[in-house]
Amino acid sequence: MFPQAVIFDLDGTLIDNNSYHIEAFRAFYQKIGKPFSLDEYKQHINGRMNKEIFNYIFNTELSPEKIEAYTNEKESLYRELYARHIRPINGLIDFLNELEAAKIPKAVATSGIIPNINFMFEHIPIRKYFLTVVDSSQITIGKPHPEIFLTTASKLNVPPSACVAFEDSFAGVRSAKDAGMKVVALTTTHTTEELKVADFIINDYSEISLTKLRYLA
């Protein structure tokens, strides 16, 4: 059977942008005088909500005003760095069209913020494919908690067990798995070995098709 719905993360999943997020975080860390490492990014930052990220970075419970200020600073830099380079991951548009032709509902479930979501849709006109977009403002607990995927499945009116999720981060894969979904992981940030908990692993969307998805649902 084919999945009843397909849910996509955004960063590292619809667009291969994590190197630009890393560059923006590296600059932010330098400004506050803290060392930055890629391992730390993978373990504690990638895929998580900004309020959790900045509380982690400063090792304290920051005020909402501080979190908003730090978020705006870092995300503005990210958009500035990435604007000239933004493009969909290879094969994405063809895969979305294949799902569309099969009338399979699609959604985005992202820990990102609305300005970054709009930034992507302004540069890559794919909003029309998605019935709903669930972002960090609509949930209380970020990935790896399953809330965001459970919320998205509910908005699609599809049981989580009938959904396939596409993710790239440790936190995202764990979130979707704990929601009861099958997960296809992209190797935009982590290695195949690091993502082995996923049900299927791809480098880009040229390696996936609706036919292959039916064996996951």
Secondary structure, 3 states (H helix, E strand, C coil): CCCCEEEECCECCCECCHHHHHHHHHHHHHHHCCCCCHHHHHHHHCCCCHHHHHHHHHCCCCCHHHHHHHHHHHHHHHHHHHCCCCCECCCHHHHHHHHHHCCCCEEEECCCCHHHHHHHHHHCCCHHHCCEEECHHHCCCCCCCCHHHHHHHHHHCCCHHHEEEEECCHHHHHHHHHCCCEEEEECCCCCCCCCCCCCEEECCHHHCCHHHHCCCC
